[in-house]
Amino acid sequence: MVDEPKLRNEQLGYALLRAVVGVNLMMHGISRMITGPGEFAAKLVMQFEHAPLPAWSVWVFGLMLPAIEGLLGVLILVGLRTRAALVAASLLIMLLTFGSSLLQDWNLTGIQLTYALVYSILIFLHQYDGWSIDAWIKRH
């Protein structure tokens, strides 16, 4: 049998890390939506002007990215479809790392590896997800 206080601490730790990651990702999306997805996409196109990607693909990605980040961030923050949202966020960070690597921005790719590590830790420790909408649905 699992020690109840230890389990509560593990669940608290998981919930706090999940919430911080969710707020971070959500605010990436919200801040870009506030300034305007078109403006963000235009900056991204300029940033990738020398990369071997068609400008239209960078533009479309830039238009979609804020909404995707915002949605995934909210899902992770409240703990709804947490595992799926973390897998999606991991795939998203993989795409972002690909783009940063094309630009040879190794500082940014290093930061993105940190995000990938945290997403993986949250997936690995998902068994401790006790304080979330997912956990509430499972109990009821």
Contact map, one row per residue, 1 for C-alpha under 8 A:
11100000000000000000000000000000000000000000000000000000000000000000000000000000000000000000000000000000000000000000000000000000000000000000
11110110000000000000000000000000000000000000000000000000000000000000000000000000000000000000000000000000000000000000000000000000000000000000
11111110000000000000000000000000000000000000000000000000000000000000000000000000000000000000000000000000000000000000000000000000000000000000
01111111000000000000000000000000000000000000000000000000000000000000000000000000000000000000000000000000000000000000000000000000000000000000
00111111100000000000000000000000000000000000000000000000000000000000000000000000000000000000000000000000000000000000000000000000000000000000
01111111110000000000000000000000000000000000000000000000000000000000000000000000000000000000000000000000000000000000000000000000000000000000
01111111111000000000000000000000000000000000000000000000000000000000000000000000000000000000000000000000000000000000000000000001000000000000
00011111111100000000000000000000000000000000000000000000000000000000000000000000000000000000000000000000000000000000000000000000000000000000
00001111111110000000000000000000000000000000000000000000000000000000000000000000000000000000000000000000000000000000000000000000000000000000
00000111111111000000000000000000000000000000000000000000000000000000000000000000000000000000000000000000000000000000000000000001000000000000
00000011111111100000000000000000000000000000000000000000000000000000000000000000000000000000000000000000000000000000000000000001111000000000
00000001111111110000000000000000000000000000000000000000000000000000000000000000000000000000000000000000000000000000000000000000001000000000
00000000111111111000000000000000000000000000000000000000000000000000000000000000000000000000000000000000000000000000000000000000000000000000
00000000011111111100000000000000000000000000000000000000000000000000000000000000000000000000000000000000000000000000000001001101100000000000
00000000001111111110000000000000000000000000000000000000000000000000000000000000000000000000000000000000000000000000000000000000111100000000
00000000000111111111000000000000000000000000000000000000000000000000000000000000000000000000000000000000000000000000000000000000000000000000
00000000000011111111100000000000000000000000000000000000000000000000000000000000000000000000000000000000000000000000000001000000000000000000
00000000000001111111110000000000000000000000000000000000000000000000000000011010000000000000000000000000000000000000000001000000000000000000
00000000000000111111111000000000000000000000000000000000000000000000000000011100000000000000000000000000000000000000000000000000000000000000
00000000000000011111111100000000000000000000000000000000000000000000000000001000000000000000000000000000000000000000000000000000000000000000
00000000000000001111111110000000000000000000000000000000000000000000000010011000000000000000000000000000000000000000000000000000000000000000
00000000000000000111111111000000000000000000000000000000000000000000000111111100000000000000000000000000000000000000000000000000000000000000
00000000000000000011111111100000000000000000000000000000000000000000000011001000000000000000000000000000000000000000000000000000000000000000
00000000000000000001111111110000000000000000000000000000000000000000000010000000000000000000000000000000000000000000000000000000000000000000
00000000000000000000111111111000000000000000000000000000000000000000110110000000000000000000000000000000000000000000000000000000000000000000
00000000000000000000011111111100000000000000000000000000000000000000111111000000000000000000000000000000000000000000000000000000000000000000
00000000000000000000001111111110000000000000000000000000000000000000010010000000000000000000000000000000000000000000000000000000000000000000
00000000000000000000000111111111000000000000000000000000000000000100110000000000000000000000000000000000000000000000000000000000000000000000
00000000000000000000000011111111100000000000000000000000000000001111111000000000000000000000000000000000000000000000000000000000000000000000
00000000000000000000000001111111110000000000000000000000000000000110010000000000000000000000000000000000000000000000000000000000000000000000
00000000000000000000000000111111111000000000000000000000000000000000000000000000000000000000000000000000000000000000000000000000000000000000
00000000000000000000000000011111111110010000000000000000000000000100000000000000000000000000000000000000000000000000000000000000000000000000
00000000000000000000000000001111111110000000000000000000000000000110000000000000000000000000000000000000000000000000000000000000000000000000
00000000000000000000000000000111111110000000000000000000000000000000000000000000000000000000000000000000000000000000000000000000000000000000
00000000000000000000000000000011111110110000000000000000000000000000000000000000000000000000000000000000000000000000000000000000000000000000
00000000000000000000000000000001111111110000000000000000000000000000000000000000000000000000000000000000000000000000000000000000000000000000
00000000000000000000000000000001111111111000000000000000000001110100000000000000000000000000000000000000000000000000000000000000000000000000
00000000000000000000000000000000000111111100000000000000000001100000000000000000000000000000000000000000000000000000000000000000000000000000
00000000000000000000000000000000001111111110000000000000000000000000000000000000000000000000000000000000000000000000000000000000000000000000
00000000000000000000000000000001001111111111000000000000000001100000000000000000000000000000000000000000000000000000000000000000000000000000
00000000000000000000000000000000000011111111100000000000011111100000000000000000000000000000000000000000000000000000000000000000000000000000
00000000000000000000000000000000000001111111110000000000001001000000000000000000000000000000000000000000000000000000000000000000000000000000
00000000000000000000000000000000000000111111111000000000000000000000000000000000000000000000000000000000000000000000000000000000000000000000
00000000000000000000000000000000000000011111111100000000011001000000000000000000000000000000000000000000000000000000000000000000000000000000
00000000000000000000000000000000000000001111111110000010011000000000000000000000000000000000000000000000000000000000000000000000000000000000
00000000000000000000000000000000000000000111111110000000000000000000000000000000000000000000000000000000000000000000000000000000000000000000
00000000000000000000000000000000000000000011111111000000000000000000000000000000000000000000000000000000000000000000000000000000000000000000
00000000000000000000000000000000000000000001111111101010010000000000000000000000000000000000000000000010000000000000000000000000000000000000
00000000000000000000000000000000000000000000111111100010000000000000000000000000000000000000000000000000000000000000000000000000000000000000
00000000000000000000000000000000000000000000001111110000000000000000000000000000000000000000000000000000000000000000000000000000000000000000
00000000000000000000000000000000000000000000000111111000000000000000000000000000000000000000000000000110000000000000000000000000000000000000
00000000000000000000000000000000000000000000000001111100000000000000000000000000000000000000000000000100000000000000000000000000000000000000
00000000000000000000000000000000000000000000000100111110110000000000000000000000000000000000000000000000000000000000000000000000000000000000
00000000000000000000000000000000000000000000000000011111110000000000000000000000000000000000000000000000000000000000000000000000000000000000
00000000000000000000000000000000000000000000100110001111111000000000000000000000000000000000000000000000000000000000000000000000000000000000
00000000000000000000000000000000000000000000000000000111111100000000000000000000000000000000000000000000000000000000000000000000000000000000
00000000000000000000000000000000000000000000000000001111111110000000000000000000000000000000000000000000000000000000000000000000000000000000
00000000000000000000000000000000000000001001100100001111111111000000000000000000000000000000000000000000000000000000000000000000000000000000
00000000000000000000000000000000000000001101100000000011111111100000000000000000000000000000000000000000000000000000000000000000000000000000
00000000000000000000000000000000000000001000000000000001111111110000000000000000000000000000000000000000000000000000000000000000000000000000
00000000000000000000000000000000000000001000000000000000111111111000000000000000000000000000000000000000000000000000000000000000000000000000
00000000000000000000000000000000000011011101000000000000011111111100000000000000000000000000000000000000000000000000000000000000000000000000
00000000000000000000000000000000000011011000000000000000001111111100000000000000000000000000000000000000000000000000000000000000000000000000
00000000000000000000000000000000000010000000000000000000000111111111000000000000000000000000000000000000000000000000000000000000000000000000
00000000000000000000000000001000000000000000000000000000000011111111100000000000000000000000000000000000000000000000000000000000000000000000
00000000000000000000000000011101100010000000000000000000000001111111110000000000000000000000000000000000000000000000000000000000000000000000
00000000000000000000000000001100100000000000000000000000000000011111111000000000000000000000000000000000000000000000000000000000000000000000
00000000000000000000000000001000000000000000000000000000000000011111111100000000000000000000000000000000000000000000000000000000000000000000
00000000000000000000000011011000000000000000000000000000000000001111111110000000000000001000000000000000000000000000000000000000000000000000
00000000000000000000000011111100000000000000000000000000000000000111111111000000000000000000000000000000000000000000000000000000000000000000
00000000000000000000000001001000000000000000000000000000000000000011111111100000000000000000000000000000000000000000000000000000000000000000
00000000000000000000010011000000000000000000000000000000000000000001111111110000000011011000000000000000000000000000000000000000000000000000
00000000000000000000111111100000000000000000000000000000000000000000111111111000000000000000000000000000000000000000000000000000000000000000
00000000000000000000011001000000000000000000000000000000000000000000011111111100000000000000000000000000000000000000000000000000000000000000
00000000000000000000010000000000000000000000000000000000000000000000001111111111110010000000000000000000000000000000000000000000000000000000
00000000000000000110110000000000000000000000000000000000000000000000000111111111110011000000000000000000000000000000000000000000000000000000
00000000000000000111111000000000000000000000000000000000000000000000000011111110000000000000000000000000000000000000000000000000000000000000
00000000000000000010010000000000000000000000000000000000000000000000000001111111000000000000000000000000000000000000000000000000000110000000
00000000000000000100000000000000000000000000000000000000000000000000000000111111110000000000000000000000000000000000000000000000001111000000
00000000000000000000000000000000000000000000000000000000000000000000000000110111110000000000000000000000000000000000000000000000000111000000
00000000000000000000000000000000000000000000000000000000000000000000000000110011111110000000000000000000000000000000000000000000000001000000
00000000000000000000000000000000000000000000000000000000000000000000000000110011111111000000000000000000000000000000000000000000000001000000
00000000000000000000000000000000000000000000000000000000000000000000000000000000111111100000000000000000000000000000000000100100000000000000
00000000000000000000000000000000000000000000000000000000000000000000000000000000111111110000000000000000000000000000000000000000000000000000
00000000000000000000000000000000000000000000000000000000000000000000000100110000111111111000000000000000000000000000000000000000000000000000
00000000000000000000000000000000000000000000000000000000000000000000000100010000011111111100000000000000000000000000001101100000000000000000
00000000000000000000000000000000000000000000000000000000000000000000000000000000001111111110000000000000000000000000001000100000000000000000
00000000000000000000000000000000000000000000000000000000000000000000000100000000000111111111000000000000000000000000000000000000000000000000
00000000000000000000000000000000000000000000000000000000000000000000100100000000000011111111100000000000000000000000001000000000000000000000
00000000000000000000000000000000000000000000000000000000000000000000000000000000000001111111110000000000000000000001001100000000000000000000
00000000000000000000000000000000000000000000000000000000000000000000000000000000000000111111111000000000000000000000000000000000000000000000
00000000000000000000000000000000000000000000000000000000000000000000000000000000000000011111111100000000000000000000000000000000000000000000
00000000000000000000000000000000000000000000000000000000000000000000000000000000000000001111111110000000000000010011000000000000000000000000
00000000000000000000000000000000000000000000000000000000000000000000000000000000000000000111111111000000000000000001000000000000000000000000
00000000000000000000000000000000000000000000000000000000000000000000000000000000000000000011111111100000000000000000000000000000000000000000
00000000000000000000000000000000000000000000000000000000000000000000000000000000000000000001111111110000000000010000000000000000000000000000
00000000000000000000000000000000000000000000000000000000000000000000000000000000000000000000111111111000000110011000000000000000000000000000
00000000000000000000000000000000000000000000000000000000000000000000000000000000000000000000011111111100000000000000000000000000000000000000
00000000000000000000000000000000000000000000000000000000000000000000000000000000000000000000001111111110000000000000000000000000000000000000
00000000000000000000000000000000000000000000000000000000000000000000000000000000000000000000000111111111110110000000000000000000000000000000
00000000000000000000000000000000000000000000000000000000000000000000000000000000000000000000000011111111110010000000000000000000000000000000
00000000000000000000000000000000000000000000000000110000000000000000000000000000000000000000000001111111100000000000000000000000000000000000
00000000000000000000000000000000000000000000000100100000000000000000000000000000000000000000000000111111100000000000000000000000000000000000
00000000000000000000000000000000000000000000000000000000000000000000000000000000000000000000000000011111110000000000000000000000000000000000
00000000000000000000000000000000000000000000000000000000000000000000000000000000000000000000000000011111111110000000000000000000000000000000
00000000000000000000000000000000000000000000000000000000000000000000000000000000000000000000000000011001111111000000000000000000000000000000
00000000000000000000000000000000000000000000000000000000000000000000000000000000000000000000000000000000111111100000000000000000000000000000
00000000000000000000000000000000000000000000000000000000000000000000000000000000000000000000000010010000111111110000000000000000000000000000
00000000000000000000000000000000000000000000000000000000000000000000000000000000000000000000000010011000111111111000000000000000000000000000
00000000000000000000000000000000000000000000000000000000000000000000000000000000000000000000000000000000011111111100000000000000000000000000
00000000000000000000000000000000000000000000000000000000000000000000000000000000000000000000000000000000001111111110000000000000000000000000
00000000000000000000000000000000000000000000000000000000000000000000000000000000000000000000100110000000000111111111000000000000000000000000
00000000000000000000000000000000000000000000000000000000000000000000000000000000000000000000000010000000000011111111100000000000000000000000
00000000000000000000000000000000000000000000000000000000000000000000000000000000000000000000000000000000000001111111110000000000000000000000
00000000000000000000000000000000000000000000000000000000000000000000000000000000000000000000100000000000000000111111111000000000000000000000
00000000000000000000000000000000000000000000000000000000000000000000000000000000000000000100110000000000000000011111111100000000000000000000
00000000000000000000000000000000000000000000000000000000000000000000000000000000000000000000000000000000000000001111111110000000000000000000
00000000000000000000000000000000000000000000000000000000000000000000000000000000000000000000000000000000000000000111111111000000000000000000
00000000000000000000000000000000000000000000000000000000000000000000000000000000000001101100000000000000000000000011111111100000000000000000
00000000000000000000000000000000000000000000000000000000000000000000000000000000000001000100000000000000000000000001111111110000000000000000
00000000000000000000000000000000000000000000000000000000000000000000000000000000000000000000000000000000000000000000111111111000000000000000
00000000000001001100000000000000000000000000000000000000000000000000000000000000000001000000000000000000000000000000011111111100000000000000
00000000000000000000000000000000000000000000000000000000000000000000000000000000001001100000000000000000000000000000001111111100000000000000
00000000000000000000000000000000000000000000000000000000000000000000000000000000000000000000000000000000000000000000000111111110000000000000
00000000000001000000000000000000000000000000000000000000000000000000000000000000000000000000000000000000000000000000000011111111100000000000
00000000000001000000000000000000000000000000000000000000000000000000000000000000001000000000000000000000000000000000000001111111100000000000
00000000000000000000000000000000000000000000000000000000000000000000000000000000000000000000000000000000000000000000000000011111100000000000
00000010011001000000000000000000000000000000000000000000000000000000000000000000000000000000000000000000000000000000000000001111110000000000
00000000001001100000000000000000000000000000000000000000000000000000000000000000000000000000000000000000000000000000000000001111111100100000
00000000001000100000000000000000000000000000000000000000000000000000000000000000000000000000000000000000000000000000000000000001111100110000
00000000001100100000000000000000000000000000000000000000000000000000000000000010000000000000000000000000000000000000000000000000111110110000
00000000000000100000000000000000000000000000000000000000000000000000000000000111000000000000000000000000000000000000000000000000111111110000
00000000000000000000000000000000000000000000000000000000000000000000000000000111000000000000000000000000000000000000000000000000001111111000
00000000000000000000000000000000000000000000000000000000000000000000000000000011110000000000000000000000000000000000000000000000000111111100
00000000000000000000000000000000000000000000000000000000000000000000000000000000000000000000000000000000000000000000000000000000111111111110
00000000000000000000000000000000000000000000000000000000000000000000000000000000000000000000000000000000000000000000000000000000011111111111
00000000000000000000000000000000000000000000000000000000000000000000000000000000000000000000000000000000000000000000000000000000000011111111
00000000000000000000000000000000000000000000000000000000000000000000000000000000000000000000000000000000000000000000000000000000000001111111
00000000000000000000000000000000000000000000000000000000000000000000000000000000000000000000000000000000000000000000000000000000000000111111
00000000000000000000000000000000000000000000000000000000000000000000000000000000000000000000000000000000000000000000000000000000000000011111
